[in-house]
Amino acid sequence: MKAQENEAFEQALKELGVTDDLLTEEEWRSLDEKGFVLFEGLIDEAWAERMRERYEQLMEQEGDKAGLEVHQEAGTRRLSDLANKGEVFDGTYTHPKVLAAVKQILKRPFKVSSMNGRDAEPGSGHQALHADWDYSAPRSQGDPFHVANSIWMLDAFTADNGATRVVPGTHLMQGFPSDYMDDPGAPHPDELIVTGPAGSVIVINSHLWHGGTTNRTGKTRRAIHPYFTAREFPQQMNMRDFIRPSTYDRISPAARYLLDVENGS
C-alpha cells in the first residue's frame, strides 16, 4: 500500500511539473536551516490582480460568514475553502516550485489541508508566536515534519502592514514557544519580519515559530494560504465533504490527488 501511495504521489507531482532541479541550493538550504524560503516574483501582476478581485468579491458576498468553514479571527478578514471558490486560485496549490519546497520539508506524500485567506485590519493582526501543529501531540525530536504552509502575497508585505514574523531555526527545536518564552506574544530577539513585493510567496515549515504582526497602516494586506499536511493526517478542511462537482470536473487528476478527492466525494 505504501509503495502504491508513493507511486501515485510521484506521478501527480510529475504531471504538475515538479522536478528535483526547481529549487536552488540556496533555497534548499534556507528551508532546511531557517525553516522558510521566500520566492519573489512567483505571481505575475495580472494573476495577482485577478486573485485580489476575486478575494474582494468573496468578502462582499460572504459578509460576516467569511472564513466560517474553518476559522474566524477578531481584527482580521478571513476566507476559507478557496479551492472551491474560483479557478483563479487553482494555480496556487498546484504550483510546481511551491510543491517542490513542500516536498523538501515533508519528504513523503502530502495533500492540501486547507485553502484560506487572511488580512489584518488596520490596528490589528498581531499573533503570538506559534507552530501550526496539534499542541496535544507535539512532534518529537527526530520525527519527520508533518505540515507546511505557503503564504501568497497579493499585496506587498512590509514591516508595518502586518507581515509575518518568523524565528529562524525553531522548526528544529522540540516543544512549542510557550516552553521557552513567558509570553509568546512578545517580540523574540531572533525574529525576522518577512517582507516582499506583491507577487511573492513564502513557503514555511509550519513547525517553525511564526505569527502575524500588527497592521499599522490604513490599507489592507491580503494573502492566501494553501496549507499542506502529510497524507496520513486529516485535513483541516475535509475536501471529500466539501468538494463541489464543478471544482472536481474543472481540475486535473493530479490536482484531485492533492485535494485528496481523486475517488470523488
N, C-alpha and C positions, 0 to 999 in steps of 0.2 A: 504493500500500500504506500509506504514511504517513497519507494522508487517511482511509482506512478505519479505521486504528488510532485516530486522533483521534476519529472519529465514534463508534466503539464505546466508547471511554473516556468521552466526554462523555455518552453515553446511559446507561452504567452509573451514573455519578455522579448524573445526573438522577433515575434510578429510586430511588436511595438518599437523595434529598432534599438533595443538595449544591447550594447556591446561592451566588452571589457576596457575599451580604449576611450570611453566617453569622458572619463574624469582624468584630469591632470594629476601628476604626482603630488603637487601642492594641495590639490583638492582632497585627494585621498588622505594625506597626512593631517589636514585640518579636521576631517571627520574623525579620524582615529584619535588624535591627540587633544584637540579642542572640543570635539563633540558637535560641531556645526560647520557648515560651509555656506558661503554667500556666492550666488551666481548673479552677476549683474547683466542686465540686458537680455534676460531669457524670454521676456514677453515684448513683442513689438507694440508700438503705440496704438495701432489700430485695434489689435486684440484687447489690449488693456482698456481702451475706451469702450469697447463693446461689453466687457465684463463690468465696468463701472456703471454703464447704463442699465444693464440687467440687474445689478445689485440694487440700484435705487428703485427700479420698478418693483422688485420684490419687497423692499422695505415699505413702499407705499401700499402695495396690495395686502401685505400681511399685517401691517399695523402693530398693535400690541401683542399679536400672536407670533411675531417674527422670532425665530430661533426656538420655539416651544418644543419642537420634536426632540431636541437634545438638551438645550440649556439656555436659560436667560440669565443675564448678569446686570446688576444695577450699574448705571453710568455708562453702559455700552449699548450699541446696536448689535444684535446678533442675528445670523441666519443659519439655518440647518437644512440638510437634505438637498444640497446643491447639485448632486448627481442627477436628481430628477427635475431640476428647475431651469434647465437651459442647455442647449447644445454648446453654447459658448464656454461652458465650464468643462466639457469633456476632455479637452487637451491638457488640463492641469494634472489630473490623477493618472494620466497615461503618458506624461512627458518622459521621453527616454532618459534624459540626463537626471531628472529627479528620481526616476526609478532606479537608475544605476547607483545613485547615492544611498537610497533606502536599502538596496541590496547589500551595499558595503557595510551598512550599520547592522542589519538584522541577520545577514548571512544564511538565510533559509527562506523557504516560501512564505510570502506575506500577502495581505489583502488590504483593501481600503477599509478603515474602521469607521470613518465619518467624513463628511464634506461640509465644513462650516464656514461662516463669515463672521468677522468681528471688527468693529471700530469703536474707539473710545470717544465719548462725547467730551467737548471742552471742559476741562477741570476734573475729569475722571479718568479711569482706566488703570490705575495702579494696582498691581497684583503682588502678593507675597511670592517669593521665590518658591518654586515647586517643581516636581517631576511629574510627567504625565503617566503615572502608574499607580496601581492599587496599593494604597498605604497599608492595607491589612495583610499584604503578602509582598514584602519588599524583596527586590531582586538580590540574590546572594552574590558575593564576590566570586567572579569566575563564570557565572552564568552568562548565557548569551543575552544580548539586548532584545527587548520584546516590542518596543514601539518607536516610531519615528514620525516626525511631523514636517510639513512644508508650509512655509508662510509666503504667499504670493502678494507682493506689494502692488496693489492697484494704484496707490498714491505713494509718493516718496516717504520713506521713513527718516525722520530727523531726530536730533537729540531732544527736541522739545514737543513733539507731536504724538507721543505715546508709543514710540518704537519699543521693540522687545529688548530686555536686558538678559544677559546670559553670564554664567560664571564658568569660563573655560576649564575643561578638565574634570568637572564634578561628575560627569557621567561615569567616571572610573571609581568613584567613591561609593562605599557601602552606606545604606541608610538614606535619610532624607534631610533637607535643610534644617528642620527642627531639631535634628540630632546634634547639630553643630552651631546653631545660632539661637540666641534667646528670642529674637524677633526676625523671622524670615521676610517680613515686610520692609525691614530696614535695608539701607544700602549695604552691599558687600564690598569689602576692599578690593576684590579682584574682578568685580563685574565689569562687563562691557555693554554698551548700548549699540546694537547692530543697526547701522543706518545704510541707506542705499537709495538710488533713484527709483522712481516708478518703473515697473517692469522687471525689478529684481526679485529673486526668490532665495529664501533661506531654507536649507534643509537641516534639521536639527535632530540629533539623537535625543529622544524625549525623556531619557533618564537624566539628561543634563538639567541642572537647576536653571530655571528661566522664569520670566514673568513680564507682563505688560507694564509700561510706565505711564505716568500721567500726561494726558494731552494738555499742554499749556498754551495751545493756540486756539484760535477761533474757528478753525477748519477741521473737517473730518480727515481721518487717515484709515482708508479701507484696506482690508486684507481678506483673503480667503485661505482656508487651512485644510487641504487634503491630508488626512491623518491616517497612518498605516500601522498595522499590527501583524505579528507573526500569525500564520494561519491557524495555529492550534488554539488561539484565544478568541473569545467572542468579539464581535464588532461593537463599537459604541452605539451604532445605529444598525440594526439587523436589516440588511438590504433585501433579504429574501421576503421580509414582511412588507417592505416599503417600495420595492421596485415597481415602477409604472410600466404597463405594456408598451407605451410609446417610447420610453427610455430603452427598454430591453431590445425593441426592434431596431432602434437607431444605432446602438453601439456595436462594436466589433466583438467577436468571440473572446478576444484577449481582454477587452475591457470588462466583459461579463465575468471573466475569471477573476479579475482584480476586485470586482464588487462582490464576488462570491455568489453570483446568481447564474452561473453557467448552465445549470439544470432547470432554470426557471424559478418562479416564486413558489 
